[in-house]
Amino acid sequence: MQLRELRDYCQRRGWEIASEYVDTGGSGSKASRPQLDRVMRDAGEHRFDCVLVWKASVAEFERSMIQERVKAGVRAAKSQGVSFGRPKVVFDRKRALDLKTGGHSLREIAGTLGVGRGTIERFLLSQNPN
Protein backbone atom coordinates (compact mmCIF):
# COMPACT_ATOMS: atom_id res chain seq x y z
CA MET A 1 0.00 0.00 0.00
CA GLN A 2 2.77 2.45 0.91
CA LEU A 3 4.71 1.82 -2.28
CA ARG A 4 1.59 2.21 -4.43
CA GLU A 5 0.81 5.55 -2.76
CA LEU A 6 4.35 6.83 -3.30
CA ARG A 7 4.42 5.62 -6.92
CA ASP A 8 1.09 7.34 -7.64
CA TYR A 9 2.38 10.53 -6.04
CA CYS A 10 5.42 10.53 -8.35
CA GLN A 11 3.34 9.72 -11.41
CA ARG A 12 0.90 12.60 -10.75
CA ARG A 13 3.85 15.00 -10.68
CA GLY A 14 5.66 13.48 -13.65
CA TRP A 15 8.68 12.50 -11.55
CA GLU A 16 10.99 9.68 -12.57
CA ILE A 17 11.63 7.08 -9.86
CA ALA A 18 15.39 6.49 -9.73
CA SER A 19 15.13 3.58 -7.29
CA GLU A 20 13.05 2.16 -4.47
CA TYR A 21 14.59 1.43 -1.09
CA VAL A 22 12.47 -0.89 1.01
CA ASP A 23 13.52 -2.35 4.37
CA THR A 24 11.09 -5.17 5.06
CA GLY A 25 10.46 -6.41 8.58
CA GLY A 26 12.26 -5.42 11.75
CA SER A 27 12.36 -2.06 13.41
CA GLY A 28 14.39 1.10 13.13
CA SER A 29 16.52 0.02 16.06
CA LYS A 30 18.07 -2.92 14.20
CA ALA A 31 21.80 -2.60 13.63
CA SER A 32 21.59 -3.91 10.05
CA ARG A 33 19.53 -1.73 7.70
CA PRO A 34 20.81 -2.62 4.18
CA GLN A 35 18.34 -0.43 2.30
CA LEU A 36 18.99 2.57 4.55
CA ASP A 37 22.71 2.06 3.99
CA ARG A 38 22.06 1.88 0.24
CA VAL A 39 19.99 5.08 0.14
CA MET A 40 22.65 6.92 2.16
CA ARG A 41 25.39 5.70 -0.19
CA ASP A 42 23.36 6.69 -3.29
CA ALA A 43 22.60 10.11 -1.76
CA GLY A 44 26.32 10.64 -1.26
CA GLU A 45 26.85 9.84 -4.94
CA HIS A 46 24.04 12.27 -5.99
CA ARG A 47 22.05 9.55 -7.78
CA PHE A 48 18.76 11.36 -7.11
CA ASP A 49 17.39 14.82 -6.37
CA CYS A 50 14.97 14.01 -3.56
CA VAL A 51 13.71 11.18 -1.38
CA LEU A 52 10.08 10.37 -0.68
CA VAL A 53 9.37 8.42 2.47
CA TRP A 54 6.33 7.08 4.24
CA LYS A 55 5.77 9.03 7.50
CA ALA A 56 6.72 6.11 9.85
CA SER A 57 10.10 5.86 8.02
CA VAL A 58 11.12 9.38 9.10
CA ALA A 59 11.16 8.49 12.80
CA GLU A 60 13.36 5.46 12.12
CA PHE A 61 15.73 7.57 10.03
CA GLU A 62 15.93 10.26 12.73
CA ARG A 63 16.69 7.61 15.35
CA SER A 64 19.52 6.27 13.21
CA MET A 65 20.97 9.75 12.65
CA ILE A 66 20.82 10.60 16.38
CA GLN A 67 22.59 7.34 17.25
CA GLU A 68 25.37 8.09 14.76
CA ARG A 69 25.81 11.63 16.13
CA VAL A 70 25.98 10.39 19.71
CA LYS A 71 28.57 7.73 18.82
CA ALA A 72 30.66 10.31 16.95
CA GLY A 73 30.45 12.71 19.90
CA VAL A 74 31.52 10.04 22.37
CA ARG A 75 34.47 9.07 20.15
CA ALA A 76 35.53 12.71 19.86
CA ALA A 77 35.26 13.30 23.61
CA LYS A 78 37.23 10.14 24.43
CA SER A 79 39.95 11.14 21.97
CA GLN A 80 40.28 14.40 23.94
CA GLY A 81 40.65 12.55 27.23
CA VAL A 82 37.14 12.96 28.61
CA SER A 83 36.22 10.14 30.99
CA PHE A 84 32.72 8.74 31.23
CA GLY A 85 30.80 7.16 34.07
CA ARG A 86 30.42 7.98 37.71
CA PRO A 87 33.46 9.38 39.50
CA LYS A 88 35.25 7.02 41.85
CA VAL A 89 34.41 7.48 45.52
CA VAL A 90 37.55 8.12 47.54
CA PHE A 91 37.64 7.14 51.20
CA ASP A 92 40.05 5.56 53.68
CA ARG A 93 39.42 1.86 53.15
CA LYS A 94 41.71 0.77 56.01
CA ARG A 95 39.85 3.01 58.41
CA ALA A 96 36.53 1.57 57.20
CA LEU A 97 37.78 -1.93 57.98
CA ASP A 98 39.09 -0.82 61.39
CA LEU A 99 35.75 0.82 62.26
CA LYS A 100 33.84 -2.32 61.20
CA THR A 101 36.17 -4.49 63.29
CA GLY A 102 35.55 -2.10 66.19
CA GLY A 103 31.84 -2.88 66.01
CA HIS A 104 30.55 0.26 64.31
CA SER A 105 27.44 0.06 62.11
CA LEU A 106 27.50 0.69 58.36
CA ARG A 107 25.67 3.98 58.89
CA GLU A 108 28.22 5.12 61.52
CA ILE A 109 31.17 4.17 59.29
CA ALA A 110 29.63 5.95 56.30
CA GLY A 111 28.95 9.08 58.34
CA THR A 112 32.47 9.12 59.78
CA LEU A 113 34.08 8.74 56.33
CA GLY A 114 31.65 11.03 54.51
CA VAL A 115 30.37 8.50 51.98
CA GLY A 116 27.11 6.67 51.37
CA ARG A 117 26.09 3.62 53.39
CA GLY A 118 25.80 1.58 50.16
CA THR A 119 29.39 2.42 49.26
CA ILE A 120 30.61 1.06 52.60
CA GLU A 121 28.39 -2.01 52.30
CA ARG A 122 29.71 -2.85 48.82
CA PHE A 123 33.30 -2.30 49.94
CA LEU A 124 32.97 -4.52 53.01
CA LEU A 125 31.22 -7.26 50.98
CA SER A 126 34.08 -7.17 48.46
CA GLN A 127 36.55 -7.66 51.32
CA ASN A 128 34.68 -10.56 52.92
CA PRO A 129 32.30 -12.14 50.38
CA ASN A 130 31.16 -14.84 52.86
C-alpha positions in Angstrom: 0.0 0.0 0.0 2.8 2.5 0.9 4.7 1.8 -2.3 1.6 2.2 -4.4 0.8 5.5 -2.8 4.4 6.8 -3.3 4.4 5.6 -6.9 1.1 7.3 -7.6 2.4 10.5 -6.0 5.4 10.5 -8.4 3.3 9.7 -11.4 0.9 12.6 -10.7 3.8 15.0 -10.7 5.7 13.5 -13.6 8.7 12.5 -11.5 11.0 9.7 -12.6 11.6 7.1 -9.9 15.4 6.5 -9.7 15.1 3.6 -7.3 13.0 2.2 -4.5 14.6 1.4 -1.1 12.5 -0.9 1.0 13.5 -2.4 4.4 11.1 -5.2 5.1 10.5 -6.4 8.6 12.3 -5.4 11.8 12.4 -2.1 13.4 14.4 1.1 13.1 16.5 0.0 16.1 18.1 -2.9 14.2 21.8 -2.6 13.6 21.6 -3.9 10.1 19.5 -1.7 7.7 20.8 -2.6 4.2 18.3 -0.4 2.3 19.0 2.6 4.5 22.7 2.1 4.0 22.1 1.9 0.2 20.0 5.1 0.1 22.6 6.9 2.2 25.4 5.7 -0.2 23.4 6.7 -3.3 22.6 10.1 -1.8 26.3 10.6 -1.3 26.8 9.8 -4.9 24.0 12.3 -6.0 22.0 9.5 -7.8 18.8 11.4 -7.1 17.4 14.8 -6.4 15.0 14.0 -3.6 13.7 11.2 -1.4 10.1 10.4 -0.7 9.4 8.4 2.5 6.3 7.1 4.2 5.8 9.0 7.5 6.7 6.1 9.9 10.1 5.9 8.0 11.1 9.4 9.1 11.2 8.5 12.8 13.4 5.5 12.1 15.7 7.6 10.0 15.9 10.3 12.7 16.7 7.6 15.3 19.5 6.3 13.2 21.0 9.7 12.6 20.8 10.6 16.4 22.6 7.3 17.3 25.4 8.1 14.8 25.8 11.6 16.1 26.0 10.4 19.7 28.6 7.7 18.8 30.7 10.3 16.9 30.4 12.7 19.9 31.5 10.0 22.4 34.5 9.1 20.2 35.5 12.7 19.9 35.3 13.3 23.6 37.2 10.1 24.4 40.0 11.1 22.0 40.3 14.4 23.9 40.7 12.6 27.2 37.1 13.0 28.6 36.2 10.1 31.0 32.7 8.7 31.2 30.8 7.2 34.1 30.4 8.0 37.7 33.5 9.4 39.5 35.3 7.0 41.9 34.4 7.5 45.5 37.6 8.1 47.5 37.6 7.1 51.2 40.0 5.6 53.7 39.4 1.9 53.2 41.7 0.8 56.0 39.9 3.0 58.4 36.5 1.6 57.2 37.8 -1.9 58.0 39.1 -0.8 61.4 35.8 0.8 62.3 33.8 -2.3 61.2 36.2 -4.5 63.3 35.6 -2.1 66.2 31.8 -2.9 66.0 30.6 0.3 64.3 27.4 0.1 62.1 27.5 0.7 58.4 25.7 4.0 58.9 28.2 5.1 61.5 31.2 4.2 59.3 29.6 5.9 56.3 29.0 9.1 58.3 32.5 9.1 59.8 34.1 8.7 56.3 31.6 11.0 54.5 30.4 8.5 52.0 27.1 6.7 51.4 26.1 3.6 53.4 25.8 1.6 50.2 29.4 2.4 49.3 30.6 1.1 52.6 28.4 -2.0 52.3 29.7 -2.9 48.8 33.3 -2.3 49.9 33.0 -4.5 53.0 31.2 -7.3 51.0 34.1 -7.2 48.5 36.5 -7.7 51.3 34.7 -10.6 52.9 32.3 -12.1 50.4 31.2 -14.8 52.9 
